[in-house]
């Protein structure tokens, strides 16, 4: 694997690691706080962090093609987060996260339509990784029947939004990574602010939850910052699949911190996912 592919794989996997940690934290927060309030605060934390970074490194750019891609991603982002957080609040974390990860099919298809052709080993890795996520999801749906219904529908909506966001950010990052992220966050903030005003509910939360909310907002921002250059420097197919393996991280955290025990099918799915990562990275 050449240096470029190694960088792409490392950044994409790091993004997946961060998103997995963020999902675990959101799974607990969504059951204690109003969903809209949680979404607004997480986006605000990420926006403040991004502006601080841009001021510090001088990453401002003139208007460019990134604006359209970032703005559309900013409209998709609130819908995705609201659906995802509601699904986490009503359903099971171990079911919702894998379903959401299946949205990786969207950037994979976009990359292939654009002419990207993964190697045979990488194609096998993509199949193994996505198949592993599906195995985990199917097994959890059979085990946690109470999680079926509306939470599954919301998770599917979140999957479509998450996959679309990955594709949009990748397109905008070809012009500017930082400014694409800024456009996304600003548009999302305006959209969420309008929803908050329309709902006539104050963005109040418990003071002791604020550090965790800020942490989630910042690691989500860091995940996007890692994924964007990965998608720009290497095939979006490879970057998107590797970044979308975050349910494995979420499941591992649930296993270690919440004493959840995976069954045989879940373990087989996790093994398939890991094997897929190895094939993608070595292809």
NUNUMI-823113 format. One record per residue (C-alpha): x, y, z; residue number from 1; residue in one letter. Coordinates in steps of 0.1 Angstrom, whole numbers. Example, Ala and Ser with C-alpha at 12.3 -4.5 7.8 and 13.67 -1.06 7.14 Angstrom:
% NUNUMI-823113
+-------+-------+-------+-----+------+
|  east | north |    up | pos | code |
+-------+-------+-------+-----+------+
|   123 |   -45 |    78 |   1 |    A |
|   137 |   -11 |    71 |   2 |    S |
+-------+-------+-------+-----+------+
% end
This chain:
% NUNUMI-823113
+-------+-------+-------+-----+------+
|  east | north |    up | pos | code |
+-------+-------+-------+-----+------+
|     0 |     0 |     0 |   1 |    X |
|    15 |    33 |   -10 |   2 |    X |
|    18 |    63 |    13 |   3 |    X |
|   -13 |    80 |     0 |   4 |    X |
|   -34 |    50 |     7 |   5 |    X |
|   -19 |    46 |    41 |   6 |    X |
|   -28 |    82 |    50 |   7 |    X |
|   -63 |    78 |    36 |   8 |    X |
|   -69 |    46 |    56 |   9 |    X |
|   -55 |    60 |    88 |  10 |    X |
|   -75 |    92 |    87 |  11 |    X |
|  -107 |    74 |    78 |  12 |    X |
|  -103 |    48 |   106 |  13 |    X |
|   -95 |    76 |   130 |  14 |    X |
|  -128 |    94 |   119 |  15 |    X |
|  -147 |    61 |   125 |  16 |    X |
|  -131 |    58 |   160 |  17 |    X |
|  -142 |    93 |   169 |  18 |    X |
|  -177 |    89 |   156 |  19 |    X |
|  -181 |    56 |   175 |  20 |    X |
|  -171 |    74 |   207 |  21 |    X |
|  -195 |   103 |   200 |  22 |    X |
|  -224 |    79 |   192 |  23 |    X |
|  -218 |    61 |   226 |  24 |    X |
|  -220 |    94 |   244 |  25 |    X |
|  -250 |   106 |   225 |  26 |    X |
|  -268 |    74 |   233 |  27 |    X |
|  -267 |    82 |   269 |  28 |    X |
|  -273 |   120 |   265 |  29 |    X |
|  -304 |   115 |   243 |  30 |    X |
|  -322 |    97 |   271 |  31 |    X |
|  -317 |   126 |   295 |  32 |    X |
|  -321 |   157 |   274 |  33 |    X |
|  -346 |   171 |   249 |  34 |    X |
|  -335 |   159 |   214 |  35 |    X |
|  -337 |   194 |   198 |  36 |    X |
|  -317 |   210 |   227 |  37 |    X |
|  -291 |   183 |   224 |  38 |    X |
|  -287 |   187 |   187 |  39 |    X |
|  -285 |   225 |   189 |  40 |    X |
|  -258 |   224 |   217 |  41 |    X |
|  -237 |   198 |   199 |  42 |    X |
|  -237 |   217 |   167 |  43 |    X |
|  -229 |   250 |   185 |  44 |    X |
|  -199 |   234 |   203 |  45 |    X |
|  -186 |   222 |   170 |  46 |    X |
|  -191 |   256 |   153 |  47 |    X |
|  -173 |   274 |   181 |  48 |    X |
|  -144 |   250 |   180 |  49 |    X |
|  -141 |   253 |   142 |  50 |    X |
|  -141 |   291 |   143 |  51 |    X |
|  -114 |   290 |   169 |  52 |    X |
|   -93 |   267 |   148 |  53 |    X |
|   -98 |   288 |   117 |  54 |    X |
|   -88 |   320 |   135 |  55 |    X |
|   -57 |   303 |   150 |  56 |    X |
|   -44 |   287 |   117 |  57 |    X |
|   -57 |   314 |    93 |  58 |    X |
|   -77 |   289 |    72 |  59 |    X |
|  -102 |   314 |    57 |  60 |    X |
|  -108 |   311 |    20 |  61 |    X |
|  -127 |   332 |    -6 |  62 |    X |
|  -161 |   320 |   -18 |  63 |    X |
|  -159 |   289 |   -39 |  64 |    X |
|  -175 |   257 |   -49 |  65 |    X |
|  -173 |   244 |   -14 |  66 |    X |
|  -201 |   267 |    -4 |  67 |    X |
|  -228 |   248 |   -22 |  68 |    X |
|  -217 |   214 |   -10 |  69 |    X |
|  -213 |   226 |    26 |  70 |    X |
|  -246 |   244 |    26 |  71 |    X |
|  -265 |   213 |    14 |  72 |    X |
|  -246 |   192 |    39 |  73 |    X |
|  -257 |   217 |    65 |  74 |    X |
|  -294 |   212 |    57 |  75 |    X |
|  -290 |   174 |    58 |  76 |    X |
|  -270 |   174 |    91 |  77 |    X |
|  -299 |   186 |   114 |  78 |    X |
|  -324 |   161 |   100 |  79 |    X |
|  -298 |   133 |   103 |  80 |    X |
|  -289 |   142 |   139 |  81 |    X |
|  -325 |   147 |   150 |  82 |    X |
|  -335 |   113 |   136 |  83 |    X |
|  -305 |    96 |   150 |  84 |    X |
|  -308 |   110 |   185 |  85 |    X |
|  -345 |   102 |   186 |  86 |    X |
|  -338 |    67 |   175 |  87 |    X |
|  -311 |    63 |   202 |  88 |    X |
|  -336 |    77 |   228 |  89 |    X |
|  -364 |    53 |   218 |  90 |    X |
|  -344 |    22 |   207 |  91 |    X |
|  -313 |     3 |   214 |  92 |    X |
|  -279 |    18 |   208 |  93 |    X |
|  -265 |   -15 |   195 |  94 |    X |
|  -293 |   -16 |   168 |  95 |    X |
|  -295 |    20 |   158 |  96 |    X |
|  -257 |    26 |   153 |  97 |    X |
|  -252 |    -3 |   128 |  98 |    X |
|  -284 |     6 |   108 |  99 |    X |
|  -271 |    42 |   105 | 100 |    X |
|  -238 |    29 |    93 | 101 |    X |
|  -254 |    12 |    62 | 102 |    X |
|  -257 |    47 |    48 | 103 |    X |
|  -221 |    42 |    36 | 104 |    X |
|  -237 |    27 |     4 | 105 |    X |
|  -244 |    62 |    -8 | 106 |    X |
|  -209 |    75 |   -10 | 107 |    X |
|  -197 |    41 |   -23 | 108 |    X |
|  -222 |    44 |   -52 | 109 |    X |
|  -212 |    80 |   -58 | 110 |    X |
|  -175 |    71 |   -60 | 111 |    X |
|  -182 |    42 |   -84 | 112 |    X |
|  -204 |    64 |  -106 | 113 |    X |
|  -175 |    89 |  -107 | 114 |    X |
|  -152 |    62 |  -120 | 115 |    X |
|  -135 |    49 |   -89 | 116 |    X |
|  -126 |    12 |   -92 | 117 |    X |
|  -114 |    -5 |   -61 | 118 |    X |
|   -90 |   -34 |   -64 | 119 |    X |
|  -105 |   -70 |   -61 | 120 |    X |
|   -92 |   -72 |   -25 | 121 |    X |
|  -108 |   -39 |   -16 | 122 |    X |
|  -141 |   -50 |   -32 | 123 |    X |
|  -140 |   -81 |   -10 | 124 |    X |
|  -132 |   -60 |    20 | 125 |    X |
|  -161 |   -36 |    13 | 126 |    X |
|  -185 |   -66 |    11 | 127 |    X |
|  -170 |   -82 |    43 | 128 |    X |
|  -172 |   -49 |    62 | 129 |    X |
|  -208 |   -40 |    52 | 130 |    X |
|  -218 |   -76 |    56 | 131 |    X |
|  -205 |   -76 |    91 | 132 |    X |
|  -225 |   -45 |   100 | 133 |    X |
|  -256 |   -61 |    86 | 134 |    X |
|  -250 |   -93 |   106 | 135 |    X |
|  -247 |   -73 |   138 | 136 |    X |
|  -279 |   -53 |   129 | 137 |    X |
|  -299 |   -84 |   121 | 138 |    X |
|  -289 |  -102 |   152 | 139 |    X |
|  -297 |   -73 |   174 | 140 |    X |
|  -331 |   -68 |   158 | 141 |    X |
|  -339 |  -104 |   166 | 142 |    X |
|  -326 |  -101 |   202 | 143 |    X |
|  -342 |   -67 |   210 | 144 |    X |
|  -376 |   -68 |   195 | 145 |    X |
|  -387 |   -38 |   215 | 146 |    X |
|  -363 |   -18 |   194 | 147 |    X |
|  -382 |   -24 |   162 | 148 |    X |
|  -407 |     0 |   148 | 149 |    X |
|  -403 |    37 |   149 | 150 |    X |
|  -367 |    36 |   161 | 151 |    X |
|  -357 |    15 |   131 | 152 |    X |
|  -374 |    38 |   107 | 153 |    X |
|  -357 |    68 |   122 | 154 |    X |
|  -323 |    49 |   120 | 155 |    X |
|  -329 |    44 |    83 | 156 |    X |
|  -336 |    81 |    79 | 157 |    X |
|  -304 |    88 |    97 | 158 |    X |
|  -285 |    63 |    75 | 159 |    X |
|  -296 |    81 |    44 | 160 |    X |
|  -287 |   115 |    59 | 161 |    X |
|  -253 |   102 |    71 | 162 |    X |
|  -244 |    87 |    38 | 163 |    X |
|  -254 |   118 |    19 | 164 |    X |
|  -233 |   140 |    43 | 165 |    X |
|  -203 |   118 |    37 | 166 |    X |
|  -206 |   123 |    -1 | 167 |    X |
|  -213 |   160 |     1 | 168 |    X |
|  -184 |   167 |    24 | 169 |    X |
|  -161 |   148 |     2 | 170 |    X |
|  -172 |   169 |   -28 | 171 |    X |
|  -168 |   202 |   -10 | 172 |    X |
|  -134 |   192 |     4 | 173 |    X |
|  -119 |   191 |   -31 | 174 |    X |
|  -120 |   229 |   -28 | 175 |    X |
|  -115 |   235 |     9 | 176 |    X |
|  -119 |   212 |    38 | 177 |    X |
|  -121 |   239 |    65 | 178 |    X |
|  -146 |   261 |    46 | 179 |    X |
|  -168 |   232 |    37 | 180 |    X |
|  -170 |   223 |    74 | 181 |    X |
|  -177 |   260 |    83 | 182 |    X |
|  -205 |   263 |    57 | 183 |    X |
|  -221 |   231 |    69 | 184 |    X |
|  -220 |   242 |   106 | 185 |    X |
|  -233 |   277 |    99 | 186 |    X |
|  -262 |   265 |    78 | 187 |    X |
|  -270 |   238 |   103 | 188 |    X |
|  -270 |   264 |   131 | 189 |    X |
|  -294 |   287 |   113 | 190 |    X |
|  -317 |   257 |   105 | 191 |    X |
|  -316 |   245 |   141 | 192 |    X |
|  -321 |   280 |   155 | 193 |    X |
|  -352 |   284 |   133 | 194 |    X |
|  -366 |   250 |   146 | 195 |    X |
|  -359 |   261 |   182 | 196 |    X |
|  -378 |   293 |   177 | 197 |    X |
|  -407 |   276 |   160 | 198 |    X |
|  -409 |   250 |   188 | 199 |    X |
|  -408 |   279 |   214 | 200 |    X |
|  -386 |   259 |   237 | 201 |    X |
|  -355 |   273 |   254 | 202 |    X |
|  -322 |   255 |   248 | 203 |    X |
|  -318 |   246 |   284 | 204 |    X |
|  -299 |   217 |   298 | 205 |    X |
|  -284 |   205 |   330 | 206 |    X |
|  -251 |   223 |   339 | 207 |    X |
|  -233 |   190 |   346 | 208 |    X |
|  -241 |   177 |   311 | 209 |    X |
|  -224 |   206 |   293 | 210 |    X |
|  -188 |   193 |   295 | 211 |    X |
|  -199 |   160 |   279 | 212 |    X |
|  -220 |   179 |   252 | 213 |    X |
|  -190 |   201 |   244 | 214 |    X |
|  -168 |   170 |   242 | 215 |    X |
|  -192 |   153 |   218 | 216 |    X |
|  -194 |   184 |   196 | 217 |    X |
|  -156 |   187 |   194 | 218 |    X |
|  -149 |   150 |   186 | 219 |    X |
|  -176 |   151 |   160 | 220 |    X |
|  -158 |   181 |   145 | 221 |    X |
|  -125 |   163 |   147 | 222 |    X |
|  -140 |   132 |   130 | 223 |    X |
|  -152 |   154 |   100 | 224 |    X |
|  -118 |   170 |    99 | 225 |    X |
|  -102 |   136 |    96 | 226 |    X |
|  -127 |   122 |    71 | 227 |    X |
|  -127 |   152 |    47 | 228 |    X |
|   -89 |   150 |    37 | 229 |    X |
|   -92 |   112 |    36 | 230 |    X |
|  -120 |   114 |    11 | 231 |    X |
|  -100 |   140 |    -9 | 232 |    X |
|   -67 |   123 |    -9 | 233 |    X |
|   -79 |    88 |   -17 | 234 |    X |
|  -108 |    70 |   -32 | 235 |    X |
|  -141 |    81 |   -15 | 236 |    X |
|  -152 |    44 |   -17 | 237 |    X |
|  -123 |    34 |     6 | 238 |    X |
|  -125 |    64 |    29 | 239 |    X |
|  -163 |    62 |    34 | 240 |    X |
|  -164 |    25 |    42 | 241 |    X |
|  -135 |    27 |    67 | 242 |    X |
|  -151 |    58 |    84 | 243 |    X |
|  -184 |    41 |    86 | 244 |    X |
|  -172 |    13 |   108 | 245 |    X |
|  -180 |    33 |   139 | 246 |    X |
|  -207 |     9 |   152 | 247 |    X |
|  -179 |   -15 |   161 | 248 |    X |
|  -164 |    12 |   184 | 249 |    X |
|  -198 |    19 |   198 | 250 |    X |
|  -205 |   -18 |   205 | 251 |    X |
|  -171 |   -22 |   221 | 252 |    X |
|  -177 |     7 |   244 | 253 |    X |
|  -211 |    -7 |   253 | 254 |    X |
|  -195 |   -41 |   260 | 255 |    X |
|  -168 |   -26 |   282 | 256 |    X |
|  -187 |     2 |   300 | 257 |    X |
|  -223 |   -11 |   300 | 258 |    X |
|  -215 |   -49 |   303 | 259 |    X |
|  -234 |   -57 |   271 | 260 |    X |
|  -224 |   -92 |   259 | 261 |    X |
|  -224 |   -99 |   221 | 262 |    X |
|  -239 |  -131 |   209 | 263 |    X |
|  -223 |  -155 |   183 | 264 |    X |
|  -238 |  -137 |   153 | 265 |    X |
|  -227 |  -103 |   166 | 266 |    X |
|  -192 |  -116 |   172 | 267 |    X |
|  -191 |  -131 |   137 | 268 |    X |
|  -202 |   -98 |   123 | 269 |    X |
|  -175 |   -79 |   142 | 270 |    X |
|  -149 |  -104 |   129 | 271 |    X |
|  -161 |  -100 |    94 | 272 |    X |
|  -160 |   -62 |    97 | 273 |    X |
|  -124 |   -64 |   110 | 274 |    X |
|  -114 |   -87 |    82 | 275 |    X |
|  -129 |   -63 |    57 | 276 |    X |
|  -109 |   -34 |    71 | 277 |    X |
|   -77 |   -54 |    67 | 278 |    X |
|   -86 |   -62 |    31 | 279 |    X |
|   -95 |   -26 |    23 | 280 |    X |
|   -64 |   -12 |    38 | 281 |    X |
|   -41 |   -37 |    22 | 282 |    X |
|   -57 |   -35 |   -13 | 283 |    X |
+-------+-------+-------+-----+------+
% end
